[in-house]
Amino acid sequence: MAVDELQAIIQRCQILEESDFRGEDFNLFQVAGQKCLEDGYAAQLLEVIQNEKNKVIIKNMGWNLISPLVRCILAYKQEDDKQEHCLKILDQLVQLCNPKELFLGLLEQIEQTSGEQVCPTVMLLLQPLQTVLLKLQNKKAYSVGLSLAMIMNQLTPLPVPYTKQQIQEDKLGLCRCCNAVVDFAKPFVNEVVKNMEKSSEYNDMELKEELLKFLEQLEGIEEHPFRHFATEIIVSVVKMNYSVCKIFIHHKGRRSYWENQEFEDIERKNSADSLACLSYLMFVQHFGINCFPMVFSPSYLLQCNMTHIEVLLNSCLLRMEDNSLSHQYLEFRDFINVPQDLVKVMTLCPIEYLRKKSLNMLQLFIDKFDAEGKYTLFRCLLKTSNHAGVQGYIIQKIKDQIHLSLTKAHDNVWFTGHHLISLLDLVLFLPEGAETDLLQNSDRIMASLNLLRYLVIKDCESENQTGVWTILAKIEKNFLKPLHVGLNMSKAHYEAEIKNKRENRRDANNSNTVCSLTVSEEKMPAMTTEMQLQVLHSALFTFDLIESVLARVEELIEVKVKAVMAENIKVN
């Protein structure tokens, strides 16, 4: 019987000195104790642990029971007598065991849990872990930091409740768990505050730093259970008399206290997301905003926050006036990375409202820069984006800037003259000449033609402010003529394809035959012949539209050139 085996081991160890305990004794105690729990003898195990004679044995060996104890507690239903006995055993172990050994045992259980067991395990062990940490004398700050990092590392991958129903259900217990973690940290925050009150020259910064690392790892939105979580965190930061702005401004220079490289890597990995959440609370939800100094310029705050989430970026940008951000900020890598990342969301994200939001944010981002900054961004995005829709959008924005330059009283050197010519070289050409896939690149081509049409109409050859007349021969060679050839080839190919489909349909005598079609080097889903014909006719319509605009552009150029020639004849 499991209880008899445990009693035999206990009796043998009772006559030994603490220093005489061997590894075999630890193993036998763990196996017998685990068997008692699994066989339903938790009440008898509790009696053994509560026996004063066994105090030394439990102090040294009791922590080995943490793993089977946690499994049994989570397996039993609430209000089950066996679960109640197990909880009492856990409480006794917390009171009797060596704090250092028990700390490692508790942390190991949190680290090893996964999936749906994460929150129940963390909730179960938070109070025992807090009690043990408060008992530690050496390396308390390190142990507190290790615990908080491990807890947050387990909670972070869990799906966050989003809809009202999900929040109410809190299926995994994440909302309750996050609020419990804040309560877990409070005694340590109070310890820092108490020590600071005793001495204005409080020098033990390690515990304070570890807490601040955790306090940055938060989440919070309006009318959400995490709001309490976030509120308590901001309150704790302020209570410790820590300047909130230092978290943002000096974070990159903060040294690590980890002795374990794995946890240092975890901290580095989570830092960007953590600061994004804290920034969101501070600048969007206005948590603790009254504690943030107002001496920093909007452009400086933007520089500090460029690695943060889109809502924070949006909030910061709205604080600034259009055209007020210097092009020099683009020397910082983050200022280039952000628009490129927004483009990735615009083109790759499957969620429509996020694509639209990214587009709006990209426009807001561009609007804040001065003329040289916009020019630099346009060049960068044209070179790095392979998406015709994005390129077409950028070309439209270039057209808008040219329009402002031509209509304003003062000249804008970045969207006129030789600077603009350099930009037009990236716009008015076909990437693969006449063999360019015109259908796939139709958005870019239409935008380029519209830009060229605008330049020909608005800029007289005699003034040539934009420089378009200087490079007209190059435009015809690299863009207009290859486009003509490409249109002829594409139209001939699609017309032949339509003819072929119609003949196949007559042969099959069934317009509902399902087959495949490749458009722009991409295989389309299985379609009926009739559906394929609709796609092919749509492509022809696109080519006709491009051809119509192309003809109009060439007509305008011819008219302008003839007008200049006629004027020259009159002068001569």
Secondary structure, DSSP 8 states (H G I E B T S, - for coil): -HHHHHHHHHHHHHTS-GGG--HHHHHHHHHHHHHHHHTT-HHHHHHHHH-GGGHHHHHHHGGGGHHHHHHHHHHS-TT-HHHHHHHHHHHHHHHHS-HHHHHHHHHHHHHH--GGGHHHHHHHHHHHHHHHHHH--SSHHHHHHHHHHHHHHHHTTS----SHHHHHH-TT-HHHHHHHHHHHHHHHHHHHHHHHHH-TT----HHHHHHHHHHTS----TTSTHHHHHHHHHHHHHHTT--HHHHHHSGGG-----SSHHHHHHHHHHHHHHHHHHHHHHHTS-TTGGGS-TTS-HHHHHHHHTTS-HHHHHHHHHTS-TT-B-GGGGGSHHHHHHHHHHHHHHHH-S-HHHHHHHHHHHHHHHHTB-HHHHHHHHHHHHHH---HHHHHHHHHHHHHHHHHHHHSSS--GGGSHHHHHHHHHHHSS-TTGGGS-TTTTHHHHHHHHHHHHHHHHHS-TTT-SSSTTTTHHHHIIIIIHHHHHHHHHHHHHHHHHHHHHHHHHHHHT-TT-EE--EETTEE---EEHHHHHHHHHHHHHHHHHHHHHHHHHHHHHHHHHHHHHHHHHHH-
